[in-house]
Amino acid sequence: MEAQITDLFGLQIYTEKGMFIGEVEDVVIDVDGKKIDSVVVGKVNDQLFELKNFKGLKIPYRIISAIDDIVLIRHLPGAFAGGSGSEE
């Protein structure tokens, strides 16, 4: 299935365990490699991250499991401050 990159903007991002991460704000393209490098997260779930010196969050495209009505990423234990990390 083909889709436009702009279709990604505004989609909510969740981990496979149902943890809300944020929304797709932008997409980083590897022009030389002709592929998507990462997605930039906006409206970040402030329960998961300390935003004191927040510089932005990019999610590497390689950890995205699926894209449809939402973006689903692999759950990375310990990657998010609010996540328990010990769930397996």
VENWOFEN-V854464 format. One line per field, one symbol per residue. psi: psi as a letter, one per 30 degrees, with the letter a starting at -180 (. if undefined). burial: 1 if it has 24 or more other C-alpha atoms within 12 Angstrom, else 0. A space follows every 50 residues. Layout:
psi = ???
burial = ???
//
This chain:
psi = kklkefffkfkkkllfggkkealjelkkkjeefhlkelkkklhkjfffkj gehkglkkjkffgkelkcflkklkkjkffkefkfffk.
burial = 00000001111111100011111111110000000101111111000010 00000011101001001001111010000100100000
//
